[in-house]
Every structure is written in structure tokens, then in C-alpha cells.
Amino acid sequence: MSLNEEIRREGMRLGFARIGYALSREHPAAARLRQWLDRGYEGDMRYLARRVEERGDPAKLAPWSRSLILASFPYPGSDAPTPPGVVRISRYARGRDYHAALKQRLADLGGRIAQLAPGARCSPVADTGALLEKPWGVRAGLGWQGKHTNLIDPEGGSWFFVGELLTDLELEPDAPEVTDRCGSCTRCLEACPTEAFPEPYVLDARRCISYLTIEHKGSIPAPLRAAMGNHVFGCDICQEVCPWNDAAPNSAEEGAHEAIPAADLLALTREQFNRRFAGTALRRTGWSRVLRNAAVALGNSDDPEAIEPLRQALRIPDPLVREHVRWALDRLGDSRSSRPEAQLGSPA
């Protein structure tokens, strides 16, 4: 058995769906990243403009690296319909924060590689590291990058995380790459309620619900709020309509969908929020932005019973939250939404 095969076997034992290999050298996708940045599609994610060369060339990120080991890991849990009044949280964020979990699993794989090849150097990278994980995933045979820009595994769909191990081992790269199988399908492009795809295979993050609910730090542009529905953290619409996900397997890991009413979320103090969502991706985004999103969800609920919890939320001292609460009350037709907050009292 070759070293590649042994590493792949160990990766399967750790729960990874696929293991692929690529050489540690410049990827042509770095040029596409620069073009994307030139169009301003990154929005608040200006950190993407930093270390562009390293993102496209692992050898510049880690000069000692010779190969990249790419690993895919299925999203936790299974998808379930969202009951009325309950907020929508992206599937990947329904368990504990995946950054730490995926990085630990990659580190475990690195430990097993060290047993197979004593003295080998491995360094895990997961999402927050400076690598273009999707293009590298394509190069390593994990799948192809679909019109919605997500990786698609022909057997596992697109519900998976991607992680990398930089290594000084010279491993045989995988070839050939999985060819694009989107064909003439445009379901993902047509389903996006905020029209975040200016063209196939290109995402304008500034209009993406995932970006607006997670990365965007300020006021959500008013023209986009109504299209956000009840999403408060991420969005899976473009993946839900993808036919390649019709028979995608689900991971047996933690991550069952917790039904959280938007009104309950909006009522949490900062301390209560931090305790409830400790160790999750929501905690990283923070109380202010998540409550901002909950206010928008209530404004889109078309439910008169949402008016009272929104009125109570006008007591919240955070101006970003209050701005979106006032918008939600106006959208629900509350004639009292323009009342000075002081008349409603102070938060307990």
C-alpha cells in the first residue's frame, strides 16, 4: 500500500469523506481572487485582500511544504423544516463551532501521518487560514466548484467542510480533477432571494444572506432585508435546491436543529446570549449582529404577535439592534414604532 493510500485509509477512519492530494505550488485561482477583489465583491471581508499570494501558493504560506492534503468532512446532523416563528440557522453552524472541531480532526490525521512517516511535518489549516480551500479542493479531486461557488462531490453533494494539511512529504498528486457537472442547471442562481450571483460561478458577497447575517458588521441595506426571510445565521438556499444534494448523506455527528423562536432570541441579554451559544459559531458573530438579524426575521414574519417582543426590544441599548427593530415594527405596521425609546422604559 502506498503512503497516499495509507493516509487516505487513516482519514476515512477519522470520519473524513474524501482525502485528496495536490502539489504545494501556485494555483491559478489566485488571479481570479484578485479580479473578484477588484470588483469589490468582498464587502467588509477586507482581510481577504491581505496575503493574496499566500492564499494561492502554499509554498509562500509555508516554504517548507511540498504537498497539500485536502480533506472533506460532512456537515453534522440532518436538515429539517423550520417551524413557523423559528429562525433559520445554516446547517454547518448547528453544532459546536466547526473551526475547532475540524482543526482538531486534521491534527489527529497529522498525528497518524507522523506514525506512518516518522519525522514528517504537518500543519492543519481550516477556513480561517490563508488558503483558497475550494480551488485547492478541486485540484485535489474533492469535487468541482459549482455555479453557487461551493464544492460539489458527485457522491456526497455539497454539504461538507474542507480542511487542509500542509506537509513536507512529497506525495503523488491526485489526477485528474473532477469535471464540472452543473451542465445547463441554474437552480441555485434563480433561487437566491437577494440575487447574489451576478453570473454563474461568481458570488457578490455583499448581497449574500450568509455574508449579511455573519460577516457584515453594520446596518443591513434596507432593500435586502425583506428578502432575508427568517435567516439569522447563514443561508443554505442555493445548496438546498441543488439536485446533487438530493441524495447526499448526512453525518452522524452532533448538530440536530434546535428550534429557536426569533422572539426568544431577541430577548436575550448579552450575558445570556454568550452563555447559551458558548462554543458555537453564533458566539463568534456576537450578540449585537445576531439580535439585529432576529429583528429582521420578526419583521419578515407577517405575525402581529411579533409586535410586542419588538416593542420590548426597543429598550436594548445597542443602536444597531434598535435600528433594525424599528424597521421591523414599521414593516409590521405598528403605529407606535416611532415612539421615543425612553417612553418604553430602560432594560432591566
Residue pairs with C-beta under 8 A, 6 or more apart in sequence:
1 9
2 172
3 116
3 117
3 169
3 171
4 21
4 171
4 172
6 116
7 19
7 69
7 109
7 112
7 113
7 116
7 171
8 19
10 109
10 112
10 113
10 116
11 19
11 71
11 109
12 19
14 105
14 108
14 109
14 112
15 73
15 105
15 251
15 253
16 71
16 72
16 73
16 105
16 109
17 72
17 73
17 74
17 153
17 156
17 160
18 70
18 71
18 72
18 141
18 142
18 143
18 153
18 156
19 69
19 70
19 71
20 69
20 70
20 71
20 137
20 139
20 140
20 141
20 142
20 174
21 67
21 68
21 69
21 70
21 140
21 171
21 172
21 173
21 174
22 67
22 68
22 70
22 136
22 139
22 140
22 173
22 174
23 66
23 67
23 68
23 173
24 58
24 59
24 62
24 65
24 66
24 67
24 68
24 166
25 57
25 58
25 59
26 56
26 57
26 59
27 56
27 57
27 132
27 135
27 136
27 139
28 56
29 56
29 132
29 135
30 52
30 53
30 55
30 56
30 57
30 132
31 56
32 135
33 48
33 52
33 55
33 56
33 132
34 52
36 42
36 202
37 48
37 49
37 52
39 204
40 206
41 202
41 203
41 204
41 205
41 206
42 48
42 49
42 205
43 205
43 206
43 211
43 215
43 216
44 211
44 215
44 216
44 217
44 218
45 205
45 211
45 215
48 55
51 61
51 130
53 60
54 60
54 61
54 130
54 131
55 61
55 130
55 131
55 132
56 132
58 65
58 68
58 131
58 136
58 166
59 65
61 129
61 130
61 131
61 166
62 123
62 166
64 121
64 168
65 123
65 166
65 167
65 168
66 167
66 168
66 169
66 170
66 171
67 167
67 168
67 169
67 170
67 171
67 173
68 136
68 140
68 164
68 165
68 166
68 167
69 109
69 113
69 122
69 140
69 164
69 165
69 167
69 171
70 133
70 136
70 137
70 139
70 140
70 142
70 162
70 163
70 164
71 105
71 106
71 109
71 162
71 163
71 164
71 165
72 137
72 142
72 143
72 151
72 153
72 156
72 160
72 161
72 162
73 102
73 105
73 160
73 161
73 162
73 163
73 251
74 156
74 159
74 160
74 161
74 249
74 250
74 251
74 253
75 91
75 92
75 159
75 160
75 161
75 250
75 251
75 255
76 91
76 92
76 94
76 95
76 98
76 251
76 253
76 254
76 255
77 91
77 94
77 95
77 250
77 251
77 253
77 254
77 255
77 256
77 257
78 250
78 256
79 91
79 236
79 240
79 250
79 257
80 257
82 88
82 230
82 257
82 259
83 259
84 303
85 261
85 262
85 263
85 301
85 303
86 230
86 259
86 260
86 261
86 262
87 230
87 231
87 232
87 233
87 260
87 261
87 262
87 265
87 293
87 294
87 297
88 229
88 230
88 231
88 232
88 233
88 235
88 297
89 232
89 233
89 234
89 257
89 258
89 260
89 282
90 210
90 233
90 234
90 235
90 236
91 159
91 236
91 255
92 98
92 161
92 234
92 281
93 233
93 234
93 280
93 281
93 282
94 255
94 256
94 257
94 258
95 101
95 253
95 254
95 255
95 280
96 254
96 279
96 280
97 279
97 280
97 281
97 283
97 284
98 126
98 127
98 161
98 281
99 126
99 127
99 128
99 281
102 126
102 127
102 161
102 163
103 124
103 126
103 163
105 163
106 124
106 125
106 126
106 163
106 164
106 165
107 124
109 122
109 124
109 165
110 122
110 123
110 124
110 165
110 167
113 120
113 122
113 165
113 167
113 169
114 120
114 122
117 169
120 167
120 168
120 169
121 167
121 168
122 165
122 166
122 167
123 165
123 166
123 167
124 163
124 164
124 165
125 131
125 133
125 163
125 164
125 165
125 166
126 161
126 163
126 164
127 133
127 161
127 163
129 164
131 164
133 162
133 163
133 164
134 145
134 149
134 150
134 151
134 162
135 145
136 164
137 143
137 145
137 151
137 162
138 144
138 145
138 151
138 177
138 178
139 173
139 177
140 173
140 174
141 174
141 175
141 176
141 177
141 178
142 151
142 153
142 162
142 178
143 151
143 152
143 153
143 154
143 156
143 158
143 178
144 151
144 152
144 177
144 178
144 179
144 180
144 181
144 182
145 151
145 152
145 180
145 201
146 152
146 158
146 180
146 182
146 188
146 201
146 242
146 244
147 182
147 185
147 186
147 188
147 189
147 197
147 200
147 201
148 158
148 188
148 189
148 197
148 203
148 238
148 239
148 242
149 201
149 202
149 203
150 158
150 238
150 239
151 158
151 160
151 162
152 158
152 181
152 182
152 242
152 244
153 160
153 178
153 244
154 178
154 181
154 244
156 248
156 249
157 239
157 242
157 244
157 245
157 246
157 247
157 248
158 239
158 242
158 244
158 245
158 248
159 239
159 245
159 248
159 250
181 244
182 200
185 243
186 200
187 241
187 242
187 243
188 197
188 238
188 239
188 241
188 242
189 197
189 200
189 238
191 237
191 238
191 240
191 241
192 208
192 237
192 238
193 209
193 227
193 228
193 229
193 237
194 207
194 208
194 209
194 212
194 224
194 227
194 228
195 207
196 203
196 204
196 205
196 207
196 208
196 209
197 203
197 204
198 204
205 211
205 215
207 224
208 235
209 227
209 228
209 231
209 234
209 235
209 237
210 234
210 235
212 220
212 224
212 228
213 228
213 231
213 232
213 233
213 234
213 235
213 285
213 289
213 293
214 233
214 234
214 281
214 285
214 289
216 289
217 289
218 320
219 320
219 323
219 324
220 228
220 292
220 293
220 296
220 324
222 327
225 296
225 299
225 300
225 324
225 327
226 300
226 331
228 293
228 296
228 297
228 300
229 297
229 300
230 262
230 297
230 300
230 301
231 293
231 297
232 262
232 265
232 290
232 293
232 294
232 296
232 297
233 281
233 282
233 285
233 290
233 293
239 245
262 294
262 297
262 298
262 301
262 306
263 298
263 306
263 309
265 290
265 291
265 294
266 291
266 294
266 295
266 298
266 309
266 310
266 313
266 325
267 309
267 312
267 313
268 276
268 287
268 291
269 347
270 287
273 283
273 287
273 290
273 291
274 283
274 287
277 283
277 290
282 290
287 318
288 318
288 320
288 321
289 320
291 313
291 316
291 318
291 321
292 320
292 321
292 324
293 324
295 310
295 313
295 321
295 324
295 325
295 327
295 328
296 324
296 327
296 328
298 306
298 309
298 310
298 328
298 332
299 306
299 310
299 324
299 327
299 328
299 329
299 330
299 331
299 332
300 328
300 331
301 332
302 332
303 332
304 332
306 328
306 332
307 329
307 332
307 334
310 325
310 328
310 329
310 332
310 334
310 337
311 329
311 334
311 336
311 337
311 344
312 344
313 321
313 322
313 325
314 322
314 325
314 326
314 339
314 341
314 344
315 341
315 344
315 345
315 346
315 347
316 322
316 325
316 347
317 347
322 341
326 337
326 338
329 336
329 337
330 337
